[in-house]
């Protein structure tokens, strides 16, 4: 969990407002778990290893909005479809950057994911990089993506031929890291050829682990040795990316990937360009934020395919029909794998790899016509529970069913009920 930090819509704390109040003047009306302890809060029955499952359990018990407290820090969660849709109103709510995200700022700075709303670089980077995620850009990346996928299957063939088990989540991490590095920055980490993780990956995982530990500890000063290690990890990440950028400049450009866009593209209106420091921060943001979420989505999709042989057979039949006798699939063929896309969407519904996102009030408002919020007040939208709301997904919401994303079913659902990529202007730029 993140430490409580309340900000206004531009990311600055409102005057005369105490962060511990969360910006909910009638907080007492929001239910919390029973057996709350002084100072310790709602820790009875909580698990350090299954925090998301704990929140889902409390959501089922306490209803569409609830609160939890630990070591003096209070957090409001909501998952009801009507409340989540209200929070998606960009005129009244904005992204909230609490310490859960702010703890990543030493490595990612004002990158797309970690920037405060008042910082201009996120909008500049978004406008410069958005064309890099268009349909045309995806088609250009396709050969590189296909090459990485072929390296994965060759690796699996070798492991299985040797009688060894395949580490699916680990290999999905390697797959997504290599794909982002190749398509984004023309770099090859050699993940499938190395006996151990690349040092960059080790340092990246180290910074993520340190940030997560900061989120959970009431006294971060206890992590002095870990803090020194984190500084060394960040320094290594920065040196690696700076070397990559210098090599790209020395070579006169690459193949039109994201790094080329960062270095060569000016804002279409203002003509402004990304600074070298911000280029580094965006590269690290894509690698840190992109590889773990995508690998998680693929791992869950393969998990559900293994549990549902009929779904797997239907997906395989679609691939055989669309791919045909071609030696390898073209980009347009991949775009026609509509049932495979439903499998991915349904996996993201049940286990979104970004299981919550935070929103804050731009001005004093009333959420859902019932809960007053002060300017800067914030809450976590519990995505994994929103995606299980029985009023939207039915009484069998826990069942894996890709046909929930049939085109007719999607059109029939209310907006803002499927949010694996966040919402609004600060939603994931890579969702396409």
Secondary structure, DSSP 4 states (H G I P E B T S, - for coil): -PPP----TTSSPPTT--GGGTT-TTGGGS-B-SS-BTTTBS-TT--SS-HHHHHHHHHHHH-SEEEEEETTEEEEEE--HHHHHHHT-TTTEEE---HHHHTTHHHHTT-TTT--TT-THHHHHHHHHGGGGSHHHHHHHHHHHHHHHHHHHHHHHHHHHTTPPP-HHHHHHHHHHHHHHHHHHS----TTT-SS--HHHHHHHHHHHHHHHHHH-S-GGGGHHHHHHHHHHHHHHHHHHHHHHHHHHHTT--SS-HHHHHHHPPPTTT-----HHHHHHHHHHHHHHHHHHHHHHHHHHHHHHHH-HHHHHHHHHHHHHHHTT-SS--HHHHHT-HHHHHHHHHHHHHT-SS-EEEEEESSSEEETTTEEE-TT-EEEEEHHHHTT-HHHH-TTTTS--GGGGSHHHHHHSPTTS--TT--GGGS-TT--
